[in-house]
Amino acid sequence: MDRLLIVDDEEINRSILIAGFADLYETVEAYNGRETLDILENSKVNAVLLDLHMPDIDGLQVLKAMKASGQIARIPVFIVTASNEDEELLDAYNLGATDVIIKPYNLQFVRQRVSNIIELYNQRHHLEDMVAEKTQELVRQNNRLVEALANIVEFRSNESGLHVKRVREITVLLMKALVDEYDEFKGLKDDIESIAFAACLHDIGKIGIPDAVLNKPGRYTPDEFETMKTHTLKGYDEIREMKDLMDPRLYEYSLDIARHHHERYDGKGYPDHLVGEDISIWSQVVALADVYDALTSERCYKKAYDNETACNMIMNGECGQFNPKVIEMFRRNIESLNSLRLSITE
Amino acid sequence: MALLDELSANGSNTTEGLSRLMNNASLYERLLKKLPGSVKPLEVLPHIENGDIKQAIANAHTIKGVTGNLSITPLYTAYTKITDLLRIGSIDEARNLTVETLPVQEKILTIIEKYS
């Protein structure tokens, strides 16, 4: 049953509205602004009938608080007032009030106006829920597609798909650490999942590398290395072809990561030789995750290094220079990263 | 004489009051009987005389709202005017009207209390 919050410092006014709505909604009453905000914070409310003039926190202050918390977008608020001051009522509308009911009123009309709006809001919420559910389903499908594509690349490289999973999870851990530690990255908090799935596609360009090079069990010749390096540009082009299939955020991150996960902080990476902060933080994180997992895994051309050796190689700059902030988060999380890596097995 | 008839004879529009409450007579009477308890603590004149016009407006405004919803017309009309006069700074006029209204208010509340 929908819940109606009736706010008035005068008992008779509350009693009238409670009597008027008792057969339609569950009613809950508050006699001042503070109590109103407590109820709104701690329980579900479908609409508020709000007096403007109350001691302590008045109706306009309640509206301001509801606006600040975002509640005003979800909960219709009806101002019920004997005030005839246009300026005050305009303030209420500007703060997000849905409608103004002037005392004295006819209870039947108030019932109709309030229930019409509650029904409209309920329909809107229902539609929003449906859209959110469908969007989530699309994102899930998108992510499954990304994983499947990434696995194809891994299998071609005679790997099991675990590298992609480990790079993804290492990326999540390092991105969360960066977001928690540095204000400049806090805005990425809601994008970590997209970045993680984009990380899965970092080597998608290897699809275009000949088997003889991709699976060569030894050191590359300079020419072979040049061929191998093109997987960044091939990956970039392949993802561009998938633009219409991908969520826009996932697409942008995938494009950047595929192209720039071999760039290095000192400009000695490839393909664009970007330097320092010109390399996006997510590409720098995936770069480190990729190197860390490659070092600690056995490959057709090398044995696996133990965790301590691999970490030292990364921190000493033996695998190229990484962003100092990423390195610092790596250093602080070495134990967690090792446990995470070991937990992702066949 | 019943409560509604007596209030009607003293200027209240009880037909309108009933209509406002979806012709629920028992609700109307129940709310009317709460009126003295609500209105009596809301003094206006002492605040005007003390110069606390903000509180005088707040109390007059509350009485206006309650009496309006219950269609106690003499009090609703008077307190609407008192609120407006206070807001525009006509303090003496507001004070005079409040003094004139108090006996009317007393009479109406006494009628209601008789039936409580």
Interface residues (C-beta under 8 A of the other chain):
Chain A: D9 E10 E11 I12 N13 S15 I16 A19 G20 H53 P55 T81 A82 S83 E85 K103 P104 Y105 N106 L107 Q108
Chain B: S19 R20 L21 M22 N24 L27 R30 L31 K34 L35 S38 A58 H61 T62 K64 G65 V66 G68 N69 L70 S71 Y76 R87
